[in-house]
C-alpha cells in the first residue's frame, strides 16, 4: 500500500458519505456509499477480506476520495448520480440503453395525445416511461375508443378558428373527431375530456366515468337513445380496461412496490407503480453482481434508480425485506399480511419468472455460461471446496431380494455421461443388504479408479438416508478418500440432503436447480439399476428353464440365446435349425426335450 493511501485511511471521517477508489492511472474503479465512511472503507483493507474480485479491486487502489453528506439517503443519491455519470468498472448498474415510450399530452390548444420516445421540454405532459410498448398502445387504443380527439397537427388557436382558416377532414366525417377546427366543439368540452384522460393514464377512472355517465344521462333525457347506447358501450370499454388492471384491493392508492430474487451471479428486481388500485406501470430488470453485493445493497441502488426512471414521487414503498436506508417523507414498509403482502408476493413472482426466462435464453444462447452458473450454485449450496463438474450417483436394486445389482451413473457438467455408467454385481454380500452392498460397491469402484489412475469425481451422491451414506463413507475412509471427495445422501420422501457427521439434513428450495440435478442423478441411477435388475431376473428365469435339459451347460444356453433370443423361439425351432447352431447330438437332445410325446 502506498504511503499517501495509508495516511488517508488513518484520517477518514466517521460521517455518512460517498467514497471513490482510483487506480494508478487515475481511473475510477468504484463508488460506494456509507453510513460511517471510516468503518466502511477500512473494511475493504481487512486481511480477512473475502471474495476474489474484491481482492483484485483492492489491489489496484492507489487513491481514494470521500464526500461527506447529511444522511445515508443523501449518500445513496450522490452515489447513484456518480455511478451513472462515470460508470465505474466494479459497480453494479441498471445497464439499460433502450429508449422507452411515453404517452404525451401535447402543450397546445386542443391537445393531441400520442405515443413518443422523444421527451421534448416544451411544456407538454409526459406519462411513463412504459417498460413495454404494448400496454401503452392498449391504453391509447382504449382512450381513442372512448373519446373523439383530433389527430391533425393544425395550429387551432382561437384567432385562426374564428377566421375560419380550416375545414373539417375525413376524421370528422367518419366520427373520429368532433371538429374543433370549425368550432364545432368548444375548448371547455375538449379540455374536460383531456382532464378525464389524465385520470385514466394515472389510474384514476372516476372523472372519466362521471363524464361518460353525465353524457349518457343527458342524451337519454333528450330521448336520444341510440347516442346514449354508444356512450354506454364506451363506459363498458372503460370498465373492462379497469377490471383487467385492478390489483387485489382498489383502496391501495399511490404505492410503489418492489420484488426481488437473486442467484450467485445476478439479481432480478421487479417494480410496480400502483395508483388508485391499478398497476399503471410494471418494470423488471437484471442486475449483474460484481463484488458479491448483498440483496440489500442491490435493492437500495435499484430503489433510487427505478423511482427516478419512472418519475415516481409516491410516499409509500412496499418492499420484500427491510433496508437500512431512510428516505425523507417516504415510508418503506415490509408488509406481513393482507393485500399489500400479496402485492409484494406478486412482484416477487414477476421477478422470479423474469429470471427463469433469462436463464432459459442463456441456456440456448450460451450453454457454457449456464453450466458455469449452476456449478457455482451447487458448490455453494452443498458446501463444496470445488465445483461438482464430475458427479457419480449410486443406487441398489434387489426387488424381492433376488438378483441384486448396484448402478453407478456419471454426470459431467450437469449432463449424463452414459458411456461411463457401470453396473456392479455384489460378490461378498448374500441376500438383500443395502448397507453392505453399498459399502462393497463404493470400495470396488474407487479402488479400481485409484489403481488405474482415473480422475475421481468431486461429488458422490448416494440414493438413501444416513444408513447408506455411513456405509459408503466407511469405504472412502479405507481408501483414504474421505474428506477429498464430497459425499451426500438424498432421501426420497422429503428430498432431504444428508451430510456425513451431520444429524441435521439440508432442505433445498423445491425449484432449486441444484436439487433438480441431484434428483436427476438419483432418478437416473434408479432407472439404470432397475433396468439391469429386470434383465438379470429375466435371464435368470430363462436360464433356469434351459438348465433343466440334461447334458446342456451354460455355454450351450448362451449360444442358443444369442442366436434365437428367447426360450419360445428355441422351443419352436425345428431340428435342422438347432443342428446348424449346436451340431447333431446336442440339437437332438434339446429338440426331443421340448417335442417328446
Residue, then its C-alpha position, 0 to 999 in steps of 0.5 A: x500500500x502506498x504511503x499517501x493511501x495509508x495516511x488517508x485511511x488513518x484520517x477518514x471521517x466517521x460521517x455518512x458519505x460517498x467514497x471513490x477508489x482510483x487506480x494508478x492511472x487515475x481511473x475510477x474503479x468504484x463508488x460506494x456509499x456509507x453510513x460511517x465512511x471510516x468503518x466502511x472503507x477500512x473494511x475493504x483493507x481487512x486481511x480477512x477480506x473475502x471474495x476474489x474480485x474484491x481482492x483484485x479491486x483492492x489491489x489496484x487502489x492507489x487513491x481514494x476520495x470521500x464526500x461527506x453528506x447529511x444522511x445515508x439517503x443523501x449518500x445513496x443519491x450522490x452515489x447513484x448520480x456518480x455511478x451513472x455519470x462515470x460508470x465505474x468498472x466494479x459497480x453494479x448498474x441498471x445497464x439499460x440503453x433502450x429508449x422507452x415510450x411515453x404517452x404525451x399530452x401535447x402543450x397546445x390548444x386542443x391537445x393531441x395525445x400520442x405515443x413518443x420516445x422523444x421527451x421534448x421540454x416544451x411544456x407538454x405532459x409526459x406519462x411513463x416511461x412504459x417498460x413495454x410498448x404494448x400496454x401503452x398502445x392498449x391504453x391509447x387504443x382504449x382512450x381513442x375508443x372512448x373519446x373523439x380527439x383530433x389527430x391533425x397537427x393544425x395550429x387551432x388557436x382561437x384567432x385562426x378558428x374564428x377566421x375560419x382558416x380550416x375545414x373539417x377532414x375525413x376524421x370528422x366525417x367518419x366520427x373520429x373527431x368532433x371538429x374543433x377546427x370549425x368550432x364545432x366543439x368548444x375548448x371547455x368540452x375538449x379540455x374536460x375530456x383531456x382532464x378525464x384522460x389524465x385520470x385514466x393514464x394515472x389510474x384514476x377512472x372516476x372523472x372519466x366515468x362521471x363524464x361518460x355517465x353525465x353524457x349518457x344521462x343527458x342524451x337519454x333525457x333528450x330521448x336520444x337513445x341510440x347516442x346514449x347506447x354508444x356512450x354506454x358501450x364506451x363506459x363498458x370499454x372503460x370498465x373492462x380496461x379497469x377490471x383487467x388492471x385492478x390489483x387485489x384491493x382498489x383502496x391501495x392508492x399511490x404505492x410503489x412496490x418492489x420484488x426481488x430474487x437473486x442467484x450467485x451471479x445476478x439479481x432480478x428486481x421487479x417494480x410496480x407503480x400502483x395508483x388508485x388500485x391499478x398497476x399503471x406501470x410494471x418494470x423488471x430488470x437484471x442486475x449483474x453482481x460484481x463484488x458479491x453485493x448483498x440483496x440489500x445493497x442491490x435493492x437500495x441502488x435499484x430503489x433510487x434508480x427505478x423511482x427516478x426512471x419512472x418519475x415516481x414521487x409516491x410516499x409509500x414503498x412496499x418492499x420484500x425485506x427491510x433496508x437500512x436506508x431512510x428516505x425523507x417523507x417516504x415510508x418503506x414498509x415490509x408488509x406481513x399480511x393482507x393485500x399489500x403482502x400479496x402485492x409484494x408476493x406478486x412482484x416477487x413472482x414477476x421477478x422470479x419468472x423474469x429470471x427463469x426466462x433469462x436463464x432459459x435464453x442463456x441456456x440456448x444462447x450460451x450453454x457454457x455460461x449456464x453450466x458455469x452458473x449452476x456449478x457455482x450454485x451447487x458448490x455453494x449450496x452443498x458446501x463444496x471446496x470445488x465445483x461438482x463438474x464430475x458427479x457419480x450417483x449410486x443406487x441398489x436394486x434387489x426387488x424381492x431380494x433376488x438378483x441384486x445389482x448396484x448402478x453407478x451413473x456419471x454426470x459431467x457438467x450437469x449432463x449424463x455421461x452414459x458411456x461411463x455408467x457401470x453396473x456392479x454385481x455384489x460378490x461378498x454380500x448374500x441376500x438383500x443388504x443395502x448397507x453392505x452392498x453399498x459399502x462393497x460397491x463404493x470400495x470396488x469402484x474407487x479402488x479400481x479408479x485409484x489403481x488405474x489412475x482415473x480422475x475421481x469425481x468431486x461429488x458422490x451422491x448416494x440414493x438413501x438416508x444416513x444408513x447408506x451414506x455411513x456405509x459408503x463413507x466407511x469405504x472412502x475412509x479405507x481408501x483414504x478418500x474421505x474428506x477429498x471427495x464430497x459425499x451426500x445422501x438424498x432421501x426420497x420422501x422429503x428430498x432431504x440432503x444428508x451430510x456425513x457427521x451431520x444429524x441435521x439434513x439440508x432442505x433445498x428450495x423445491x425449484x432449486x436447480x441444484x436439487x433438480x440435478x441431484x434428483x436427476x442423478x438419483x432418478x437416473x441411477x434408479x432407472x439404470x439399476x432397475x433396468x439391469x435388475x429386470x434383465x438379470x431376473x429375466x435371464x435368470x428365469x430363462x436360464x433356469x428353464x434351459x438348465x433343466x435339459x440334461x447334458x446342456x451347460x451354460x455355454x450351450x444356453x448362451x449360444x442358443x440365446x444369442x442366436x434365437x433370443x428367447x426360450x419360445x423361439x428355441x422351443x419352436x425351432x425345428x431340428x435342422x435349425x438347432x443342428x446348424x447352431x449346436x451340431x447333431x447330438x446336442x440339437x437332438x437332445x434339446x429338440x426331443x426335450x421340448x417335442x417328446x410325446 
